[in-house]
Amino acid sequence: MSDEEAAVFLDERKTVICATNGRDGRPHLMPLWFVVRDGTLWSWTYAKSQKVRNLERDPRATLQVEAGTEYQELRGVMLACDAVLHRETEDVAALGAEIFARYTGGAIDDGVRRMVAAQAPKRVALEFVERGRVTWDHRKLGAGVY
């Protein structure tokens, strides 16, 4: 995929799988909701989660967003990243509101803002600084090529 195609693809998708490195060396995979800010993928999660503990120890993460069921439909984006943890409550709340706006189709009401603000002290914002990218789009392979 071109950079433009990858940006459109990420805008269309709703879940990213985040892989962090567990203490025992095994990958730890978890789904996250996300937004893209100026080309950088951001998410939030609970500060006490295993993925945060893993990222505190080793900031490297791999993100994957994919689509398709049949082989000829498979497409995706895999990002090799360094994660930056942001703990400032106001920044976390702003990101949470942005995520909820994306997943609810636009503006959020005061009730959702209050809920996000109440969760923010328990959460961290995750900024995934891209270090490498792999994309694929099997739709470009041509009919009958498997």
Secondary structure by P-SEA (a helix, b strand, c coil): ccaaaaaaaaaaccbbbbbbbccccbbbbbcccccccccccccccccccaaaaaaaaccbbbbbbbbbcccccccbbbbbbbbbbbccaaaaaaaaaaaaaaaacccccaaaaaaaaaacccbbbbbbbcccbbbbbccccccccc
